């Protein structure tokens, strides 16, 4: 492949990853790392460095727009960031001590269960109002956004906050232990446990993934894994894609976003179980 | 709710400006690099495929590296790109710092503390990365 074709293909891939990441609340690492290593033949360390940059680019590109349209909830994001960042710090400290394979296996099984649970609520556009959670009331974990598809303001309030917080702690622990992003887990915790509207879940995850990834970005930079010739075109493409993705997302139904999210969840469950069983190395 | 909207807008503005500044720096560095016809510009495919080759030529591993390369005359264009990447990496941290300030100004002590704890943990992780 010629250098120009390489950069052009890289840019186009990054635009798509940024767009998908902005809509689904993911950093794009789950899409970018396999594409960069398998299709572009990029060294795994550089692919991971580019991925962490892409997570922050997605977050910066999308969260600014989502905060403006009130889809991203700063209070919920910061409250849950307490759990993810603390989990990531503990995870980084425990790396090498904890049996990661067992953890991956347990997580894979939990994700498989969540995939089935998400499948059951696939047609639910907005969660039914439930009994108020005392923690949600105490910390104001609620909000309102204008839904362009439904053409009305949608009010929401978090439920099962303890479950969501624990899931976020697990997500952070995992990203610290294994060096992987955890956007999918954040969306799952907000959508499945805390019963927030799917759009609010993905938009708030977008705000949060930048914060969680910033915690480990310094490590990648110091290791020399962030190569400017690779990471910069990826970041530029992702920023452009994420900005476009935010425009598309507001016009999508919550159910459509959940349907697009489900295969990612299933893929994660399978890959975690296979890794836990030692059947898959990357 | 109004206080929250003010904080939302403040963080949103920080994230947008951070994104745009880093975008401008990365693009400028890459364009100058390509225009100067650096040998590695034609070898990008080889460089990113081979970690040892890539590290030898173009990778910055500290802010000191970036600063020294920017101080050269003419400045190293890839250092401009690397500076853009650094700007991007610190943007979320600035967003959280803005949240602390915004919630304090709005008199919301609970969330000023929550954002402050998140910021402290982020700074601790940077310190750990620098130490490691």
Contacts between the chains, C-beta under 8 A, distances in Angstrom:
chain1	res1	chain2	res2	distance
A	1	B	45	6.0
A	3	B	41	6.8
A	3	B	42	5.6
A	3	B	43	7.3
A	3	B	44	4.8
A	3	B	45	6.0
A	6	B	44	6.0
A	6	B	45	5.0
A	7	B	44	6.7
A	40	B	48	7.7
A	41	B	49	5.4
A	42	B	48	5.1
A	42	B	49	6.5
A	43	B	48	6.6
A	43	B	49	6.2
A	43	B	50	6.7
A	43	B	51	4.4
A	43	B	54	7.1
A	45	B	51	5.7
A	46	B	48	5.5
A	46	B	51	6.6
A	46	B	54	6.6
A	53	B	85	6.3
A	53	B	88	6.6
A	53	B	89	7.2
A	56	B	88	5.6
A	56	B	89	6.0
A	56	B	91	6.8
A	56	B	92	6.1
A	57	B	19	7.3
A	57	B	88	6.1
A	59	B	15	7.6
A	59	B	92	6.2
A	60	B	15	4.8
A	60	B	16	7.6
A	60	B	18	5.8
A	60	B	19	4.0
A	60	B	22	7.8
A	60	B	88	6.7
A	60	B	91	5.1
A	60	B	92	7.1
A	61	B	19	5.7
A	63	B	11	7.8
A	63	B	12	7.2
A	63	B	15	5.3
A	63	B	95	7.8
A	64	B	12	4.6
A	64	B	13	7.5
A	64	B	15	4.3
A	64	B	16	3.9
A	64	B	19	6.7
A	65	B	12	7.8
A	67	B	8	4.6
A	67	B	9	7.2
A	67	B	11	6.0
A	67	B	12	3.6
A	67	B	15	7.4
A	68	B	8	7.6
A	68	B	9	7.3
A	68	B	12	5.4
A	70	B	5	7.9
A	70	B	8	7.1
A	72	B	8	7.7
A	74	B	4	6.8
A	74	B	7	6.0
A	74	B	8	5.5
A	74	B	11	6.2
A	74	B	99	6.5
A	75	B	4	6.7
A	75	B	111	6.3
A	78	B	96	7.5
A	78	B	99	6.3
A	78	B	111	6.6
A	78	B	114	5.3
A	78	B	115	5.3
A	78	B	118	6.0
A	79	B	114	6.1
A	81	B	96	7.9
A	81	B	118	4.9
A	82	B	114	6.1
A	82	B	117	6.2
A	82	B	118	6.0
A	85	B	118	5.7
A	85	B	121	4.5
A	85	B	122	6.5
A	85	B	125	7.5
A	86	B	121	6.2
A	88	B	125	7.3
A	89	B	121	6.0
A	89	B	124	6.8
A	89	B	125	6.0
A	89	B	128	7.9
A	92	B	125	7.4
A	92	B	128	7.2
A	139	B	110	6.7
A	210	B	15	7.6
A	210	B	91	7.2
A	210	B	92	3.7
A	210	B	95	7.2
A	211	B	92	4.9
A	211	B	93	7.9
A	211	B	95	7.4
A	211	B	96	6.1
A	211	B	118	6.7
A	211	B	122	7.0
A	213	B	92	7.4
A	214	B	89	6.3
A	214	B	90	7.2
A	214	B	91	8.0
A	214	B	92	4.3
A	214	B	93	5.3
A	214	B	122	6.0
A	215	B	121	7.2
A	215	B	122	5.5
A	215	B	125	4.2
A	215	B	126	8.0
A	216	B	125	7.0
A	216	B	129	7.7
A	217	B	89	4.4
A	218	B	89	7.3
A	218	B	125	7.0
A	218	B	126	4.8
A	218	B	129	3.6
A	218	B	130	6.9
A	219	B	129	4.3
A	219	B	132	6.9
A	221	B	60	7.8
A	221	B	61	6.8
A	221	B	85	7.9
A	221	B	86	7.5
A	221	B	89	6.7
A	221	B	129	7.9
A	222	B	61	5.6
A	222	B	62	6.7
A	222	B	129	5.6
A	222	B	130	7.0
A	222	B	132	7.5
A	223	B	61	7.1
A	224	B	55	5.3
A	224	B	59	4.5
A	224	B	60	8.0
A	224	B	61	4.6
A	226	B	59	7.5
A	226	B	85	6.1
A	227	B	47	7.3
A	227	B	48	6.1
A	227	B	54	5.3
A	227	B	58	6.5
A	227	B	59	5.6
A	228	B	26	8.0
A	228	B	29	7.2
A	228	B	30	8.0
A	228	B	58	6.0
A	228	B	59	7.5
A	228	B	60	7.2
A	228	B	78	4.9
A	228	B	81	4.3
A	228	B	82	5.0
A	228	B	85	6.4
A	229	B	40	7.1
A	229	B	44	5.1
A	229	B	47	6.1
A	229	B	48	6.4
A	229	B	54	7.7
A	229	B	58	5.9
A	229	B	78	7.3
A	230	B	44	7.8
A	230	B	48	4.6
A	231	B	85	5.8
A	232	B	26	4.3
A	232	B	29	7.1
A	232	B	30	5.6
A	232	B	81	4.8
A	232	B	84	6.7
A	232	B	85	6.3
A	233	B	30	7.1
A	235	B	22	7.3
A	235	B	23	7.8
A	235	B	26	6.2
A	235	B	84	7.8
A	235	B	85	6.7
A	235	B	88	6.0
A	236	B	23	6.2
A	236	B	26	5.8
A	236	B	27	6.3
A	236	B	30	7.9
A	239	B	19	5.8
A	239	B	23	5.6
